[in-house]
Amino acid sequence: MGMQVTMIGTGYVGLVSGACFSEFGVDVTCVDKDRSKIDKLLAGEIPIFEPGLDRLVANNRKAGRLHFTTDLKDAVEDADVVFIAVGTPEQEDGSANLDYVFSAADEIAEAMRGYTVVVTKSTVPVGTGEQVRKRILAKNPDAEFDMASNPEFLREGSAIEDFMRPNRVVIGAHAKRAIKRMKELYRPLYLIEAPVLVTSIPAAELTKYAANAFLAVKITFANQIANLCEAVGADVHDVVRGMGLDNRIGRKFLHPGPGYGGSCFPKDTQALARTARENHEPVTLVEAVLEANDAQKLRMVDKIEAALGGSVEGMRIGVLGLTFKPNTDDMRDAPSLTIIPSLQKMGAEVIAYDPEGMEAATRMLEEVTFVESAYEACEEVDALVILTEWNQFRFMNLKRVKQAMRSREDGRYVFCDFRNIYEPDVMKKAGFRYTGVGR
Ligand SMILES: NC(=O)c1ccc[n+]([C@@H]2O[C@H](COP(=O)([O-])OP(=O)(O)OC[C@H]3O[C@@H](n4cnc5c(N)ncnc54)[C@H](O)[C@@H]3O)[C@@H](O)[C@H]2O)c1
């Protein structure tokens, strides 16, 4: 008989990984306690925006390998491997909230029958695997199981490709039986020679945080170099290209912008900094990054203010892009959630458009006028601000943009491109008062 996998939590990670495992031919049941999510999936709808996911889910459901339910007990009973892929959001003090992980663990403990591998796929602080093991044993002393940690590295927007062709798979486990089962599950990836690293559980847990924090450091470094470029009159794109061509540095994640956001970097950097402090080994580099990233977001507000001649009061500002990056509808910790309210507080009126993020944005932003297209967001605005580099914003008809916008006293149009997708010289020639990041 083939492998039975159960995924607890059917969000960005649980749904994508569940669907991808079923594509490998494994029988997968995705569980969520959010009934509306499961109802949607059962009706053939996809609750999130992720390119290619609709087809993948539909195909595997049709093939009978992918199931959705709210009934955790039923889904766990016969599972060989149970993944915990629930949220681990940030708490007030910066630490990861493990309530969802622990409550899932308690339910698994009661439902488990026969030898099961329980895997944390959620991003969890070092030591969580051990805590989960103890909790399960406390609830069900006879449970026959082993723990594993299998952190997920997929990126929203290219999640399926990332899962199917990962740079690496990290499996933290101690028990031979668990390692064997986990390796078997990822066997389809051996063909493409994806490295599978087997480590201890704490090492796997920490790898995820270390990787995300390193990437956050890299982006923040590019942002600070960009800010320095502004002061000394260099183009940051020349600088980061010159840096990135050095193989030891690498070109990726050196693109300056309005500060990182999203469902992972902000909370994972916070949590790592906290874990490090608790263990009396502070990672001060990451602590500095947290501060710098907050400052970077607010710096964008200052730039808009400066571009408008010193004040945004009474100004209409059009914002293009609200999600933390393109190709997702995820609004969690997006820079727009800091920048827009700051502008409003200073008396600006904000008009916004995002191709996929507006439904979530309406719940997270107040008093914003949401419009249906990029050009509508240009209408009668005193400044246009690009916050997310959706492809459709890359080739705007600039004539049309200007016709819609209000010009400044000098006849120019304020254009703040915080993803550097337009060329400063071209924009200046076209009659814009152009502001990028580090150029
Ligand atoms: N989103 C990403 O890009 C990404 C990438 C890598 C790792 N991660 C990590 O993966 C984890 C999940 O992230 P996400 O973005 O998928 O979160 P999410 O909020 O999209 O999904 C979590 C789901 O779990 C469900 N849930 C919570 N408790 C449950 C329970 N007891 N039983 C059943 N369902 C339950 C929620 O209803 C929700 O649908 C987090 O730890 C995150 O840090 C996320």
The ligand as an SDF file (V2000), in Angstrom:
LIG
                    3D

 44 48  0  0  0  0  0  0  0  0999 V2000
    3.6400   31.4240    3.7030 N   0  0  0  0  0  0  0  0  0  0  0  0
    4.8660   31.1070    3.3650 C   0  0  0  0  0  0  0  0  0  0  0  0
    5.3950   31.5550    2.3450 O   0  0  0  0  0  0  0  0  0  0  0  0
    5.6930   30.1990    4.2340 C   0  0  0  0  0  0  0  0  0  0  0  0
    6.8860   29.6620    3.7200 C   0  0  0  0  0  0  0  0  0  0  0  0
    7.6190   28.8050    4.5260 C   0  0  0  0  0  0  0  0  0  0  0  0
    7.1900   28.4960    5.8000 C   0  0  0  0  0  0  0  0  0  0  0  0
    6.0490   29.0490    6.2810 N   0  0  0  0  0  0  0  0  0  0  0  0
    5.6050   28.6800    7.6320 C   0  0  0  0  0  0  0  0  0  0  0  0
    4.5810   27.7010    7.5190 O   0  0  0  0  0  0  0  0  0  0  0  0
    3.6050   27.8760    8.5480 C   0  0  0  0  0  0  0  0  0  0  0  0
    2.2280   28.0740    7.9380 C   0  0  0  0  0  0  0  0  0  0  0  0
    2.2300   29.2770    7.2060 O   0  0  0  0  0  0  0  0  0  0  0  0
    1.0650   29.6400    6.1990 P   0  0  0  0  0  0  0  0  0  0  0  0
    1.4920   30.8770    5.4920 O   0  0  0  0  0  0  0  0  0  0  0  0
    0.6980   28.4450    5.4030 O   0  0  0  0  0  0  0  0  0  0  0  0
   -0.1110   29.9710    7.2370 O   0  0  0  0  0  0  0  0  0  0  0  0
   -1.6810   30.1650    6.9360 P   0  0  0  0  0  0  0  0  0  0  0  0
   -2.1640   31.0860    7.9620 O   0  0  0  0  0  0  0  0  0  0  0  0
   -1.8780   30.4840    5.4930 O   0  0  0  0  0  0  0  0  0  0  0  0
   -2.2970   28.7090    7.1630 O   0  0  0  0  0  0  0  0  0  0  0  0
   -2.3950   28.0890    8.4040 C   0  0  0  0  0  0  0  0  0  0  0  0
   -3.7080   27.2790    8.4320 C   0  0  0  0  0  0  0  0  0  0  0  0
   -3.7240   26.4400    9.5650 O   0  0  0  0  0  0  0  0  0  0  0  0
   -5.0570   26.3190   10.0160 C   0  0  0  0  0  0  0  0  0  0  0  0
   -5.0570   25.8090   11.4030 N   0  0  0  0  0  0  0  0  0  0  0  0
   -4.6130   26.3950   12.5220 C   0  0  0  0  0  0  0  0  0  0  0  0
   -4.7560   25.5810   13.5790 N   0  0  0  0  0  0  0  0  0  0  0  0
   -5.2920   24.4230   13.1190 C   0  0  0  0  0  0  0  0  0  0  0  0
   -5.6610   23.1890   13.7230 C   0  0  0  0  0  0  0  0  0  0  0  0
   -5.4910   22.9500   15.0300 N   0  0  0  0  0  0  0  0  0  0  0  0
   -6.1830   22.2380   12.9420 N   0  0  0  0  0  0  0  0  0  0  0  0
   -6.3570   22.4360   11.6160 C   0  0  0  0  0  0  0  0  0  0  0  0
   -6.0250   23.5730   10.9940 N   0  0  0  0  0  0  0  0  0  0  0  0
   -5.4880   24.5630   11.7280 C   0  0  0  0  0  0  0  0  0  0  0  0
   -5.5830   27.7220    9.8660 C   0  0  0  0  0  0  0  0  0  0  0  0
   -6.9920   27.7540    9.8350 O   0  0  0  0  0  0  0  0  0  0  0  0
   -4.9510   28.1400    8.5310 C   0  0  0  0  0  0  0  0  0  0  0  0
   -5.8040   27.8510    7.4380 O   0  0  0  0  0  0  0  0  0  0  0  0
    4.1020   29.0420    9.3830 C   0  0  0  0  0  0  0  0  0  0  0  0
    4.8510   28.5540   10.4620 O   0  0  0  0  0  0  0  0  0  0  0  0
    5.0080   29.7940    8.4240 C   0  0  0  0  0  0  0  0  0  0  0  0
    6.0100   30.5120    9.0970 O   0  0  0  0  0  0  0  0  0  0  0  0
    5.2830   29.8680    5.5120 C   0  0  0  0  0  0  0  0  0  0  0  0
  1  2  1  0
  2  3  2  0
  2  4  1  0
  4  5  1  0
  4 44  2  0
  5  6  2  0
  6  7  1  0
  7  8  2  0
  8  9  1  0
  8 44  1  0
  9 10  1  0
  9 42  1  0
 10 11  1  0
 11 12  1  0
 11 40  1  0
 12 13  1  0
 13 14  1  0
 14 15  2  0
 14 16  1  0
 14 17  1  0
 17 18  1  0
 18 19  2  0
 18 20  1  0
 18 21  1  0
 21 22  1  0
 22 23  1  0
 23 24  1  0
 23 38  1  0
 24 25  1  0
 25 26  1  0
 25 36  1  0
 26 27  1  0
 26 35  1  0
 27 28  2  0
 28 29  1  0
 29 30  1  0
 29 35  2  0
 30 31  1  0
 30 32  2  0
 32 33  1  0
 33 34  2  0
 34 35  1  0
 36 37  1  0
 36 38  1  0
 38 39  1  0
 40 41  1  0
 40 42  1  0
 42 43  1  0
M  CHG  2   8   1  16  -1
M  END
$$$$
